[in-house]
Amino acid sequence: MVHNEQSLIARKMILESKWNQKFLEQGEETLDMMQMELELKEIKRQLREQAVFKVREELEEDLDIAS
């Protein structure tokens, strides 16, 4: 499932906030926090992938214009 950049960033911020709140409450990392970290890593991967795709498209457009 592909999400747009804004929804990924919003989800990332929500998860980070939840993780921080859990840590303040628990004082240590819990299993559910580890699951949140895995989800955060996936979101970050998707954001990087989208950024690379966008730059690649822009470069291809620039090359087409220069041709």
N, C-alpha and C positions, 0 to 999 in steps of 0.2 A: 504494500500500500504506500503510495507516494503522497507526501504531505507538502503543502507549500511552506516556504521559508518562515513566514510569520507564525503559522500554527506550530511548527517545530520549535521555534524560539520560545513561544508561549508555553509549550509543554515542558521545555527544558527549564524555564524559570520556575514553573510550578513544582517540578520534581526537586530542583535545588532547594527551594524554600522548605518543602516537606522534609528533605534530608536534614537540613540545618535544624529545623524544629525538633525532629526526632533525636538528633544528637544532643541538643540542649536538654531535652527531657531525660534521655537514657544515660548520657555521659559516656557512651561508648557506641561503637558501630554494631548494629544488629543485622540479622539475616535479611530482613525486609529492606534495610538500608543498602545492603549489598546488591539486592535485586534492583533497587532504584539506580544504583551506580551503573549496572549493566544497561539499563534502559537509557540512561544519560549518555553512555558511550555510543550506543546505537544512534541516538538523535544527533550527536556530534558528527558521527560518520556520515549520516545522511546530509547534514548541512555542508560538510566539506565536499561531498559528492556533487551536490547541487551547485556549489561555488565553482568547482572545476568545470562542470558542464556549461555553466554560464560563460566563463572565460573562454572556453573552447569555442563556443558559438560566436562570441565577439571576435575572436581571432580569425575564424573562418569568414565572417562578414568582412573584416578588414582586408583579408587576402582577396576576397572576391572583388571588392571595390578597387584594390590596387591593380588587379589584372586587366 
